[in-house]
Amino acid sequence: MLLLLTIIAGTVAATSPTDATVQTVQHGVSAQPVLLAPSPPPPSWKYTNCTSCLGAGLLWCYLDDRCWTHYDPKDRGTQACKLNLEWCAAGSECGCTTCGDQQCQIPAPAPNPPPTPSRAGGVQQVHLALGKAADTMTVAWTTMNATGSASAPGVQYGPATGTAGAGGPLPSHVVGDTRVLNVSGLRYTHVATLSGLQPNHAYEYQVDGDSIRFNFTFRRQGGASGRTGPDRHIIFGDLGASHAFSICDACTAGVDNCEHDACSQNRSAGLVAEIATADMMLHVGDFAYDFDGNGGLRGDQFMRNIEQVAAHVPYMVSHGNHEDSDANLAHYIERFRSMPSNAVPSTVDTVAGNGGVNTLWYSWDAGLVHYVAIDTEIWDKSRSQGNVSRAAMLAWLKTDLEKANANRATVPWIVCHGHQSVYCSTGDDGDCNLPGGSAFNYRLYLEPLFFEYGVDFWFNGHEHSYERSFPVYKGKSDRSNIDPKATIYVVTGAAGCSEMHEGFTRVAPSWSAFRSNTFGYSRMTVYNASHLHWQQVQTDPTLFGKELYGRVIDDAWIVQHHHGPFNLSTAPTGTAFKLGDETPARSLDHWDPLLGLDDGSGRATTALIREFIEEHGEAAFAAKEAELLATAKRYAGAGSSTVWEDVREDGSSAGAWFKQFAWRGANATQQ
């Protein structure tokens, strides 16, 4: 009989698929059903070796302070002890591989493959950003010494003469700068500005002392002037060093290294395939998981991973909650100080030093789109960071939107973006659902501004999933993308990281057009002032075949002939779908094939889950979710740190809002 287990910080719920009751444990006390085991378990639960565990006749034994082990009844005569490899009580990165007579053996984490050998001069982590002036682009890079060469750091550049690679000197040269990043190790960041660039021209560039020459096509010019085709922008959030599935189909869950060579076998899908046609990439928060991980080496590896796209296409960013600790905020500010910040105030102080470029909020034009970055993470801070505060950001935001509206004849589309959701339903946690949750709070402040200034889109990550709304205002929506009467909200936080998104258990709200918890990224193609094409690209190698990697799972046209402030008299007042509608085509659930609930009725997975819980109880569904995560961890392989994005006190991830609980489980992580 298959036994399923959920352990969260020493909490146990055991069920079988045929019996939803919890396991009865007998050990010198009256037999009682045990749902929650204290953490740590009482001494009577602890056994020093497998033999005494078997002698007690228990299915589950606590061997030491870190691991649980499980006895399989069919092995009773062999004195063998089998481990549940999926769970441990101390943290998401521990795991047991062998069980001796005395203890559970905890292996060292599986090593990552060695990074690509350092290039000449120690230059690495090269990435582009759009510049402040319309004819500029910035180049940023990192070295482990002050300059990376004997002279002042700089970049040579000029018109492209062919494919990128080593070659003779280029005609132009610009000197860059150096700042020390002495948090989580010592490294130096450098930024140089390339100027005099012409729209629709191809360029090559090479950092001084580097052995690699990169190329890009410049498409910076704001407005329609000089455009020869549509603007293609790639948007995503929550991309880790490991589990970076959206970069290419070779990126895996078990290792951090997914550099150029790893993707060399297939560059026909994923972010690497977008280089040829993308004019810009936008990463809406949560990088590397995390920048300061492993003494900052995880952040270095992440930046090396994205170099294969970011050195060719401007890689724009906004701040996420995983960049909110002192160390991670310093990494974010220093690593991305090349952004074209126009923030007020212009600088921010971090533990890396004073005077860092304020990239917590800023704006820029890219083709026909005005982008506005907002810092959702400053919202709930009781402190301000020096002179950086929510009040300062909101004052700047209002001024920026006023200017953007005055310029709509030239740059008609306005996109605001940040990390957390204003509207979402993809997570059954407090971020999306509960009054007083983060989305509710952001809505109070931001939705009126978006409506007043006619903001076309809000993009965010945070939920490790995808969801596109119909035009919505104060919860009311129109089932039409023709001349929207309110803002469209998009969650695109599924690029790939170690925190897996749970299945959908909540009925999609009436305003939700489509949602999916498969890995992927968004593609926005702006054809002109009125027509915009939106797509969601699936990059999920975990439960889907290679032939499905890169397929489009959501496709919509947005047509707006009347850019400008929205009007209360024409604002949405109805529902795009009837309340409670569970049309299956509105949701694509990554986990659906493994849940085993499909009864052939064609009903939505949310309805099948609700029916299962009503019949068998939440503990039984928690057990199902435990097996789903176990499957993900088996796919990830040894060394994987795969966990649920969030968990609930009963061990399931359905309805989770772990931030409200005093405890913090081994599988409970930041979102």
MARKOL-459818 format. One line per 5 residues: number of its first residue (from 1); for each residue x, y, z of C-alpha. Coordinates in pm, 1 decimal, always signed. Layout:
BEGIN
NUM) X,Y,Z; ... $
***
This chain:
BEGIN
1) +0.0,+0.0,+0.0; +145.9,+332.9,-103.0; +187.7,+570.2,+188.3; +203.7,+945.3,+128.3; +362.2,+1184.2,+377.8 $
6) +372.7,+1557.5,+436.0; +633.3,+1694.7,+677.0; +654.4,+2066.7,+741.3; +892.4,+2166.9,+1020.1; +832.4,+1838.0,+1197.3 $
11) +460.8,+1832.4,+1118.1; +331.0,+1499.4,+991.4; +15.8,+1404.2,+812.1; +9.5,+1050.3,+674.6; -262.4,+902.6,+460.0 $
16) -306.3,+632.6,+202.7; -490.1,+680.0,-125.4; -757.9,+434.8,-7.4; -791.3,+554.8,+349.6; -788.0,+926.3,+426.7 $
21) -756.4,+868.6,+802.5; -424.2,+954.5,+962.8; -180.6,+687.4,+1080.2; -237.5,+560.3,+1435.0; +86.8,+552.5,+1635.7 $
26) +116.5,+328.7,+1942.7; +410.1,+363.1,+2178.2; +332.2,+302.5,+2543.9; +27.2,+528.7,+2534.2; -331.9,+494.6,+2430.6 $
31) -369.0,+466.5,+2057.1; -472.1,+800.7,+1914.2; -480.3,+932.5,+1560.6; -180.4,+1157.6,+1511.8; -214.4,+1441.6,+1261.1 $
36) +46.1,+1687.8,+1381.0; +376.6,+1573.8,+1527.9; +544.3,+1840.9,+1742.0; +877.3,+1978.7,+1629.4; +1100.1,+1829.7,+1753.9 $
41) +909.2,+1507.6,+1820.8; +888.2,+1389.2,+2181.2; +1163.4,+1150.6,+2299.3; +927.2,+854.1,+2273.7; +924.4,+900.1,+1897.1 $
46) +1301.8,+894.5,+1861.0; +1495.9,+582.3,+1769.3; +1870.7,+555.4,+1740.4; +1876.1,+286.4,+1473.8; +1663.2,+104.8,+1222.2 $
51) +1640.2,-214.1,+1429.5; +1461.6,-45.4,+1718.2; +1237.1,+132.9,+1472.6; +1135.6,-196.2,+1316.1; +1092.3,-356.9,+1654.8 $
56) +842.8,-92.0,+1752.7; +638.4,-176.4,+1446.9; +610.2,+183.6,+1335.6; +586.0,+299.1,+979.3; +772.6,+621.1,+1050.7 $
61) +1070.3,+670.9,+1281.0; +1257.7,+984.0,+1377.7; +1627.0,+894.0,+1363.0; +1800.7,+1218.5,+1447.8; +1741.4,+1590.6,+1459.6 $
66) +1732.0,+1627.3,+1084.1; +1580.8,+1333.7,+901.0; +1277.3,+1113.7,+905.8; +1297.3,+759.9,+779.5; +1026.5,+520.1,+676.3 $
71) +1005.2,+145.1,+729.4; +847.0,-58.0,+454.3; +646.3,-350.2,+598.8; +766.2,-587.7,+327.0; +1122.0,-547.0,+461.3 $
76) +1035.2,-654.3,+817.6; +1235.8,-973.9,+795.4; +1547.8,-808.8,+656.5; +1597.7,-540.7,+920.4; +1615.8,-292.4,+633.1 $
81) +1524.2,+72.4,+666.4; +1404.5,+269.9,+366.8; +1422.9,+646.1,+353.9; +1173.1,+891.0,+220.4; +1416.1,+1096.1,+14.2 $
86) +1176.7,+1382.9,-43.7; +1149.0,+1534.7,+300.4; +1355.9,+1656.2,+590.7; +1277.9,+1869.8,+889.2; +1567.8,+2110.5,+890.5 $
91) +1552.9,+2282.6,+555.7; +1482.0,+2246.3,+189.8; +1836.8,+2158.6,+87.6; +1901.6,+1860.2,+313.2; +1828.5,+1504.0,+219.5 $
96) +1911.9,+1148.6,+320.6; +2054.2,+883.9,+93.1; +2150.0,+593.6,+320.0; +2040.5,+459.2,+655.9; +2296.6,+279.7,+868.5 $
101) +2225.8,+102.8,+1194.8; +2324.2,+409.1,+1392.7; +2214.3,+711.6,+1197.6; +2071.0,+858.8,+886.4; +2356.4,+961.6,+660.1 $
106) +2317.3,+1317.1,+527.9; +2519.4,+1373.4,+211.3; +2692.7,+1691.5,+111.3; +2496.7,+1889.4,-150.6; +2559.2,+1774.6,-505.0 $
111) +2830.0,+1999.5,-653.4; +2753.3,+2225.3,-944.0; +2958.9,+2172.2,-1258.1; +3249.5,+2414.1,-1272.9; +3169.5,+2751.4,-1427.1 $
116) +3306.8,+2848.2,-1763.8; +3676.4,+2930.0,-1714.7; +3742.4,+3297.1,-1649.7; +3793.0,+3494.4,-1966.4; +4095.4,+3709.3,-2030.7 $
121) +4107.5,+4000.1,-1789.4; +3854.0,+3841.8,-1555.3; +3562.0,+4012.2,-1731.4; +3226.6,+3838.5,-1680.0; +2854.0,+3898.5,-1636.2 $
126) +2825.2,+4140.1,-1930.3; +2479.1,+4288.2,-1979.6; +2315.9,+4574.5,-2169.4; +2058.6,+4832.3,-2065.9; +1886.1,+5116.3,-2246.6 $
131) +2055.3,+5448.9,-2182.3; +1911.0,+5776.4,-2059.4; +1958.3,+5956.2,-2391.3; +1774.1,+5829.8,-2698.5; +2097.1,+5738.9,-2880.6 $
136) +2270.2,+5553.3,-2596.1; +2310.8,+5205.2,-2453.4; +2492.6,+5109.0,-2133.8; +2725.0,+4812.0,-2092.6; +2776.1,+4670.7,-1742.9 $
141) +3013.6,+4397.9,-1633.2; +3180.8,+4253.4,-1326.5; +3540.2,+4168.9,-1240.3; +3696.9,+4020.4,-931.6; +3970.1,+4283.0,-947.4 $
146) +3943.1,+4658.5,-975.5; +3971.6,+4704.6,-1352.3; +4005.9,+4370.2,-1524.3; +4292.7,+4511.0,-1727.7; +4604.5,+4718.8,-1683.9 $
151) +4430.0,+5036.9,-1796.7; +4107.2,+5207.8,-1695.3; +3806.8,+4984.8,-1772.2; +3623.1,+5065.8,-2089.9; +3446.3,+4935.3,-2398.8 $
156) +3535.8,+4955.9,-2767.9; +3244.7,+4949.9,-3011.3; +3142.3,+5018.5,-3367.4; +2922.0,+4907.5,-3657.9; +2890.1,+4531.1,-3687.6 $
161) +3106.5,+4371.2,-3952.0; +2978.8,+4017.3,-3915.9; +2900.4,+3764.8,-3645.0; +3019.7,+3832.7,-3293.4; +3369.6,+3712.1,-3214.1 $
166) +3725.2,+3827.7,-3171.6; +3845.8,+4070.8,-3436.0; +4045.4,+4384.8,-3496.2; +4005.8,+4712.7,-3306.8; +3667.9,+4884.4,-3322.1 $
171) +3653.4,+5257.0,-3409.6; +3504.1,+5397.9,-3087.6; +3609.6,+5363.5,-2725.9; +3449.8,+5483.8,-2403.4; +3589.6,+5470.8,-2051.4 $
176) +3369.1,+5319.2,-1783.6; +3360.2,+5350.3,-1406.7; +3416.4,+5119.0,-1109.7; +3226.5,+5063.1,-786.3; +3310.4,+4816.0,-515.1 $
181) +3053.1,+4552.9,-418.5; +3190.3,+4421.2,-91.5; +2882.7,+4231.1,+26.6; +2884.3,+3849.5,+20.8; +3238.8,+3851.9,-111.6 $
186) +3438.0,+4113.6,-298.2; +3375.3,+4206.9,-659.2; +3376.6,+4519.8,-874.9; +3099.1,+4645.0,-1100.7; +3164.3,+4861.0,-1404.8 $
191) +2939.5,+5064.8,-1635.4; +3018.9,+5238.0,-1965.6; +2779.9,+5430.1,-2192.7; +2784.6,+5382.0,-2569.1; +2661.1,+5696.1,-2749.2 $
196) +2584.1,+5816.1,-3099.9; +2397.0,+5495.1,-3184.4; +2163.4,+5492.9,-3483.0; +1823.2,+5319.8,-3476.5; +1802.7,+4987.7,-3661.1 $
201) +2181.1,+4962.1,-3689.9; +2380.4,+4658.8,-3576.8; +2683.9,+4710.3,-3353.3; +2965.9,+4509.1,-3204.9; +3135.4,+4580.6,-2873.1 $
206) +3406.6,+4434.9,-2655.4; +3496.6,+4512.0,-2295.0; +3862.0,+4600.5,-2245.6; +4057.2,+4290.9,-2154.4; +3778.5,+4054.1,-2255.4 $
211) +3826.5,+3784.3,-2516.7; +3464.0,+3786.5,-2636.6; +3303.3,+4034.7,-2873.9; +2924.7,+4074.7,-2854.3; +2673.6,+4228.8,-3094.4 $
216) +2332.3,+4393.8,-3074.5; +2084.2,+4583.5,-3289.8; +1996.1,+4925.1,-3153.2; +1622.2,+5003.7,-3134.4; +1616.1,+5262.5,-2855.4 $
221) +1448.1,+5557.0,-3025.2; +1121.2,+5645.2,-2848.2; +815.5,+5688.9,-3067.2; +750.2,+5587.4,-3427.1; +1041.2,+5781.8,-3579.9 $
226) +1291.8,+5545.1,-3738.1; +1089.1,+5229.2,-3670.5; +1108.5,+4971.4,-3948.4; +901.7,+4702.7,-3777.0; +718.0,+4614.3,-3456.8 $
231) +872.0,+4636.9,-3110.7; +911.0,+4295.8,-2950.1; +951.1,+4294.1,-2572.3; +1003.5,+3984.3,-2354.0; +867.7,+3999.9,-1997.7 $
236) +914.2,+3757.9,-1709.4; +985.0,+3737.4,-1338.7; +1122.8,+3506.8,-1071.7; +1416.6,+3349.5,-1255.9; +1668.0,+3157.2,-1049.2 $
241) +2021.1,+3038.1,-1107.4; +1896.4,+2680.1,-1083.6; +1556.9,+2579.4,-1227.5; +1614.1,+2849.8,-1492.8; +1389.1,+2663.3,-1735.6 $
246) +1305.1,+2964.1,-1953.8; +1662.0,+3034.2,-2064.9; +1680.3,+2715.0,-2272.0; +1559.0,+2357.3,-2251.9; +1895.0,+2239.0,-2115.6 $
251) +1870.2,+2440.0,-1792.6; +1802.0,+2197.5,-1508.4; +1679.8,+2203.2,-1151.4; +1981.0,+2035.5,-994.0; +2257.4,+2283.2,-1082.4 $
256) +2307.8,+2658.3,-1098.4; +2524.8,+2663.9,-1409.7; +2332.5,+2723.6,-1731.6; +2574.2,+2932.4,-1933.4; +2615.3,+2960.7,-2308.8 $
261) +2773.2,+2618.1,-2354.7; +2487.9,+2445.8,-2170.6; +2239.5,+2590.8,-2420.8; +2452.6,+2534.8,-2730.0; +2274.8,+2215.5,-2839.6 $
266) +1936.8,+2381.3,-2888.3; +1890.9,+2755.1,-2918.9; +1564.3,+2732.0,-3113.4; +1336.0,+2793.6,-2813.9; +1343.3,+2975.5,-2482.4 $
271) +1493.3,+3315.6,-2410.1; +1800.7,+3228.6,-2616.1; +1574.8,+3205.0,-2923.2; +1434.5,+3554.7,-2868.2; +1769.9,+3728.5,-2915.5 $
276) +1732.4,+3762.6,-3292.4; +1404.9,+3956.2,-3276.2; +1367.3,+4096.5,-2922.3; +1426.3,+4466.3,-2868.8; +1417.9,+4446.7,-2490.0 $
281) +1379.2,+4202.5,-2201.0; +1214.5,+4299.5,-1872.3; +1274.2,+4099.4,-1553.7; +1011.8,+4203.2,-1296.0; +1194.1,+4107.9,-977.2 $
286) +1336.4,+3807.9,-790.6; +1678.2,+3715.0,-926.4; +1904.4,+3412.9,-875.5; +1734.2,+3290.1,-553.1; +1932.7,+3467.0,-418.9 $
291) +2207.3,+3713.8,-515.5; +2388.3,+3665.4,-184.1; +2349.1,+3285.8,-187.1; +2663.4,+3081.7,-129.3; +2865.7,+3389.8,-43.1 $
296) +2745.4,+3577.5,-349.9; +2856.9,+3302.7,-588.7; +2498.0,+3219.1,-679.1; +2443.5,+3576.8,-790.0; +2762.1,+3563.2,-997.8 $
301) +2645.5,+3239.8,-1159.6; +2302.8,+3383.6,-1236.2; +2458.1,+3683.9,-1406.8; +2683.8,+3453.0,-1610.2; +2379.1,+3248.1,-1708.4 $
306) +2184.1,+3545.0,-1843.2; +2487.5,+3695.0,-2020.6; +2405.9,+3485.0,-2328.7; +2088.2,+3691.6,-2374.6; +2158.2,+4009.8,-2174.8 $
311) +2480.8,+4088.5,-2361.7; +2279.1,+4107.1,-2685.9; +1940.9,+4249.5,-2577.7; +1882.7,+4527.4,-2320.3; +1796.0,+4355.2,-1990.6 $
316) +1575.7,+4588.3,-1787.0; +1470.4,+4518.1,-1428.6; +1251.9,+4599.3,-1131.5; +1299.2,+4513.3,-764.9; +1153.2,+4202.1,-596.4 $
321) +1112.2,+4068.4,-244.8; +1412.0,+3836.3,-286.8; +1620.1,+4151.4,-320.4; +1481.2,+4293.6,+1.6; +1735.5,+4183.0,+261.5 $
326) +2025.4,+4417.6,+328.3; +2271.5,+4203.5,+132.5; +2041.9,+4122.7,-159.4; +1927.6,+4484.0,-192.9; +2292.0,+4589.9,-216.5 $
331) +2350.8,+4332.5,-491.5; +2045.7,+4449.1,-684.3; +2139.0,+4818.3,-663.7; +2504.3,+4766.8,-757.2; +2462.6,+4498.6,-1022.9 $
336) +2189.1,+4691.4,-1208.5; +2308.2,+5048.3,-1158.5; +2332.5,+5072.2,-1538.3; +1955.1,+5128.1,-1563.7; +1843.0,+5472.0,-1698.1 $
341) +1718.0,+5591.1,-1361.8; +1526.8,+5918.2,-1339.2; +1407.7,+5850.0,-985.3; +1355.5,+6116.8,-722.5; +1556.4,+6087.7,-504.9 $
346) +1825.9,+5977.9,-746.0; +2034.7,+5772.6,-502.7; +1979.7,+5505.4,-240.2; +2208.5,+5393.7,+42.3; +2276.3,+5025.0,+104.8 $
351) +2519.1,+4818.6,+311.2; +2749.8,+4831.3,+8.2; +2781.0,+5207.5,+50.3; +2605.7,+5537.7,-1.6; +2508.2,+5696.7,-329.5 $
356) +2392.1,+5390.9,-521.0; +2176.3,+5457.9,-827.5; +1809.6,+5447.8,-726.4; +1661.5,+5176.9,-949.8; +1376.3,+5100.5,-709.9 $
361) +1159.1,+5318.4,-931.0; +1238.0,+5480.0,-1265.8; +1098.6,+5501.7,-1617.9; +1208.8,+5491.0,-1980.3; +1071.6,+5480.9,-2333.4 $
366) +1123.4,+5177.5,-2556.9; +973.3,+5223.0,-2901.4; +604.6,+5300.7,-2858.6; +593.9,+5204.1,-2490.4; +661.1,+5410.6,-2178.6 $
371) +774.1,+5175.5,-1899.8; +744.1,+5270.4,-1532.0; +915.6,+5058.7,-1266.2; +758.1,+5064.7,-919.2; +896.7,+4919.9,-596.7 $
376) +621.1,+4711.9,-435.5; +860.8,+4599.2,-162.1; +881.0,+4939.8,+2.3; +506.4,+4927.5,+63.7; +496.5,+4752.2,+396.6 $
381) +823.6,+4880.6,+534.9; +785.1,+5064.8,+863.1; +1129.0,+5207.3,+791.8; +1244.7,+5420.8,+506.0; +1583.2,+5358.3,+347.9 $
386) +1750.3,+5691.8,+399.4; +1542.9,+5935.8,+196.8; +1379.7,+5655.0,-4.3; +1020.4,+5601.7,+99.3; +680.0,+5500.1,-33.5 $
391) +562.2,+5860.7,-15.2; +855.6,+5975.2,-228.2; +785.0,+5701.4,-482.0; +413.8,+5780.9,-512.7; +485.1,+6150.7,-558.7 $
396) +737.6,+6067.5,-831.9; +495.9,+5819.4,-992.5; +217.1,+6075.3,-1024.4; +454.0,+6326.7,-1185.4; +593.0,+6066.3,-1423.9 $
401) +247.1,+5953.2,-1537.1; +144.9,+6314.2,-1597.8; +447.5,+6361.0,-1825.3; +384.3,+6029.6,-2000.6; +24.4,+6126.1,-2074.5 $
406) +138.6,+6454.6,-2223.1; +365.4,+6256.0,-2458.6; +113.9,+5996.2,-2578.0; +108.8,+6131.9,-2930.4; +468.6,+6008.7,-2954.8 $
411) +470.6,+5715.4,-2708.6; +108.5,+5599.5,-2680.8; +131.2,+5286.8,-2463.2; +200.8,+5306.2,-2087.4; +312.8,+4999.9,-1890.3 $
416) +369.7,+5004.4,-1515.9; +546.6,+4711.2,-1357.6; +673.0,+4588.5,-1024.6; +708.1,+4261.7,-842.7; +385.2,+4191.4,-656.4 $
421) +30.3,+4160.4,-783.7; -247.0,+4416.4,-798.2; -489.5,+4154.2,-930.4; -424.4,+3779.1,-917.3; -593.6,+3449.5,-844.4 $
426) -318.4,+3202.2,-919.6; -213.4,+3157.3,-556.1; -447.7,+3056.6,-278.8; -256.8,+3269.3,-33.4; -304.4,+3609.3,+123.3 $
431) -118.6,+3783.0,-157.0; -411.3,+3728.6,-392.7; -720.0,+3653.4,-195.0; -774.9,+3798.0,+147.2; -891.4,+4152.2,+222.3 $
436) -587.7,+4321.9,+365.7; -349.1,+4104.0,+164.6; -76.9,+4258.3,-47.0; -272.9,+4272.1,-375.0; -563.8,+4437.0,-194.2 $
441) -332.1,+4697.2,-41.9; -156.5,+4778.2,-369.4; -493.9,+4810.2,-536.7; -601.8,+5079.4,-291.4; -309.2,+5301.2,-388.5 $
446) -224.7,+5208.9,-747.0; -554.6,+5130.7,-918.9; -689.4,+5488.5,-890.4; -365.0,+5627.3,-1037.4; -365.9,+5373.7,-1320.3 $
451) -724.6,+5461.2,-1402.4; -670.6,+5836.6,-1379.9; -375.7,+5826.2,-1620.8; -497.1,+5550.3,-1850.6; -220.4,+5297.2,-1778.6 $
456) -260.7,+5019.7,-2034.1; -89.0,+4736.6,-1846.1; +47.9,+4634.7,-1508.7; +309.4,+4353.7,-1519.9; +437.6,+4167.9,-1214.2 $
461) +588.8,+3842.1,-1096.2; +591.5,+3706.6,-738.8; +330.7,+3438.7,-805.1; +524.1,+3166.2,-983.6; +260.5,+3136.5,-1248.1 $
466) +93.8,+3327.0,-1530.1; -237.7,+3510.3,-1542.1; -383.3,+3767.9,-1781.0; -688.9,+3969.6,-1689.3; -948.8,+4136.5,-1903.7 $
471) -971.3,+4516.2,-1850.4; -1071.7,+4548.6,-1485.5; -1151.1,+4831.2,-1244.3; -1253.8,+4780.5,-882.1; -1323.8,+4414.6,-951.7 $
476) -1556.7,+4482.0,-1245.8; -1450.5,+4370.2,-1590.6; -1530.0,+4374.2,-1962.1; -1488.8,+4064.5,-2176.4; -1326.3,+4259.1,-2455.7 $
481) -975.2,+4374.7,-2540.9; -1100.0,+4622.0,-2800.6; -1056.7,+4977.9,-2673.8; -1014.8,+4873.1,-2308.1; -1187.3,+5097.4,-2056.1 $
486) -947.3,+5004.7,-1773.5; -602.8,+4857.9,-1708.5; -510.1,+4499.2,-1800.6; -314.0,+4313.5,-1529.3; -62.9,+4038.8,-1608.1 $
491) +115.8,+3807.6,-1364.3; +424.3,+3660.5,-1531.3; +638.7,+3511.1,-1256.0; +693.9,+3164.7,-1402.2; +1038.1,+3192.9,-1563.5 $
496) +1172.8,+2919.2,-1336.4; +1310.0,+2896.0,-984.4; +1333.7,+2644.9,-699.2; +991.1,+2736.7,-557.3; +727.4,+2536.3,-742.2 $
501) +377.1,+2675.4,-782.3; +99.4,+2467.0,-633.3; -205.1,+2354.3,-827.9; -507.8,+2577.6,-875.3; -768.6,+2522.0,-606.5 $
506) -954.2,+2853.2,-635.6; -1212.5,+2919.1,-904.8; -1084.3,+3180.3,-1147.9; -1241.1,+3522.4,-1079.4; -1474.0,+3668.5,-1338.1 $
511) -1205.8,+3912.2,-1459.9; -943.0,+3641.2,-1526.3; -902.2,+3569.1,-1898.6; -643.8,+3289.4,-1873.0; -404.3,+3146.5,-1614.2 $
516) -140.3,+2875.9,-1605.7; +112.0,+2747.7,-1352.7; +343.7,+2600.8,-1614.1; +686.5,+2759.6,-1650.7; +718.5,+3025.5,-1917.6 $
521) +761.5,+3388.1,-2018.9; +555.8,+3655.7,-2194.6; +607.4,+3807.1,-2539.2; +459.4,+4146.5,-2628.9; +475.9,+4268.3,-2987.9 $
526) +374.9,+4631.4,-3039.2; +281.9,+4688.1,-3402.2; +168.5,+5047.9,-3384.9; -15.9,+5298.3,-3167.0; -333.6,+5090.2,-3166.7 $
531) -245.3,+4721.0,-3206.0; -49.9,+4502.5,-2967.2; -7.1,+4123.5,-2976.5; +32.5,+3937.0,-2645.1; +152.6,+3576.1,-2603.6 $
536) +255.8,+3344.9,-2322.0; +528.5,+3095.9,-2411.9; +554.7,+2768.5,-2220.3; +905.7,+2659.2,-2121.6; +822.3,+2372.4,-1891.4 $
541) +1044.6,+2063.6,-1920.7; +919.9,+1898.4,-1601.1; +591.6,+1729.5,-1699.4; +575.9,+1807.5,-2071.2; +767.2,+1666.4,-2365.9 $
546) +1049.9,+1851.6,-2537.9; +825.1,+1906.6,-2836.8; +603.2,+2132.5,-2622.3; +888.7,+2350.6,-2503.3; +837.4,+2692.2,-2661.4 $
551) +470.0,+2649.4,-2751.6; +231.6,+2945.3,-2714.7; -39.1,+2874.5,-2455.5; -209.6,+3216.3,-2446.9; -258.4,+3445.7,-2744.4 $
556) -449.7,+3774.5,-2748.3; -465.5,+4101.2,-2941.1; -512.2,+4426.7,-2750.7; -650.7,+4711.1,-2963.6; -663.7,+5063.3,-2820.7 $
561) -761.5,+5355.4,-3041.4; -813.0,+5603.2,-2756.8; -505.2,+5620.3,-2536.6; -541.3,+5849.4,-2238.9; -713.0,+5871.5,-1899.9 $
566) -999.9,+5628.2,-1848.1; -1349.2,+5759.8,-1785.6; -1567.9,+5660.8,-1490.5; -1878.7,+5687.9,-1704.6; -1752.6,+5408.5,-1932.6 $
571) -1557.7,+5203.3,-1677.9; -1630.3,+4829.0,-1658.2; -1939.7,+4754.7,-1448.8; -2003.5,+4388.0,-1525.0; -1822.0,+4056.3,-1527.2 $
576) -1617.5,+3916.1,-1812.7; -1730.5,+3568.3,-1704.3; -2017.4,+3470.4,-1478.6; -1924.2,+3441.2,-1112.9; -1819.3,+3084.8,-1039.9 $
581) -1750.9,+3004.2,-1405.0; -1513.7,+2707.2,-1431.4; -1464.7,+2680.8,-1804.7; -1167.6,+2441.3,-1829.1; -1004.1,+2637.9,-2111.1 $
586) -948.0,+2934.6,-1875.5; -683.0,+2746.0,-1673.8; -387.7,+2524.4,-1762.3; -273.5,+2335.9,-1454.2; +81.2,+2201.2,-1463.4 $
591) -13.6,+1928.2,-1213.6; -338.2,+1809.5,-1371.4; -194.5,+1490.2,-1527.7; -56.3,+1373.9,-1190.9; -351.4,+1453.1,-967.1 $
596) -539.6,+1147.7,-1089.7; -876.5,+1319.1,-1050.2; -995.5,+1333.6,-1410.3; -1323.5,+1141.8,-1423.8; -1390.4,+1202.2,-1792.4 $
601) -1660.0,+1458.5,-1720.7; -1465.6,+1744.8,-1875.4; -1501.8,+1951.1,-1559.2; -1235.2,+2197.1,-1446.9; -957.8,+2073.6,-1220.7 $
606) -1068.2,+2318.8,-951.0; -1408.8,+2149.1,-937.3; -1251.4,+1803.4,-918.8; -1017.5,+1912.2,-636.9; -1302.6,+2068.3,-442.9 $
611) -1506.5,+1750.1,-477.1; -1209.7,+1535.8,-366.9; -1152.5,+1747.6,-54.5; -1520.9,+1736.7,+34.5; -1519.9,+1356.8,+8.0 $
616) -1178.5,+1266.8,+152.0; -1071.0,+1566.3,+357.9; -791.2,+1819.4,+333.4; -531.6,+1580.9,+478.6; -583.4,+1350.3,+182.4 $
621) -532.8,+1636.8,-61.4; -223.9,+1744.9,+134.2; -90.2,+1394.6,+76.1; -155.2,+1429.9,-295.7; +34.5,+1757.2,-299.4 $
626) +321.4,+1591.3,-113.1; +347.2,+1334.3,-388.8; +340.2,+1608.9,-652.9; +636.8,+1780.3,-493.3; +812.2,+1444.8,-455.4 $
631) +772.0,+1396.3,-830.6; +919.7,+1740.8,-895.8; +1214.1,+1662.4,-669.2; +1275.0,+1330.3,-842.0; +1282.0,+1515.9,-1173.6 $
636) +1523.2,+1772.5,-1029.4; +1766.8,+1506.3,-911.1; +2026.9,+1501.6,-637.4; +2113.5,+1835.1,-486.4; +1786.0,+1998.3,-583.9 $
641) +1637.3,+2254.4,-347.3; +1288.4,+2229.9,-500.7; +1015.7,+2336.1,-255.9; +658.7,+2461.0,-266.6; +619.1,+2830.8,-324.7 $
646) +414.6,+2850.7,-5.9; +252.8,+2610.2,+237.2; -31.4,+2609.1,+484.7; -23.4,+2502.8,+845.8; -185.2,+2168.7,+765.6 $
651) +98.9,+2088.9,+526.2; -77.0,+2163.3,+199.0; -11.9,+2455.0,-29.2; -381.6,+2508.8,-98.7; -511.5,+2818.0,+74.2 $
656) -166.6,+2899.8,+207.0; -71.3,+3222.0,+374.3; +226.7,+3109.8,+575.1; +333.6,+3466.6,+651.0; +53.9,+3487.4,+906.5 $
661) +182.5,+3192.1,+1107.4; +435.7,+3213.0,+1388.0; +610.2,+2899.6,+1263.1; +812.4,+2875.1,+946.3; +832.2,+2526.0,+803.6 $
666) +1114.3,+2356.2,+619.9; +919.6,+2381.7,+296.1; +784.3,+2730.2,+366.6; +988.3,+2991.1,+184.7; +953.9,+3345.6,+66.2 $
671) +732.4,+3378.4,-235.1 $
***
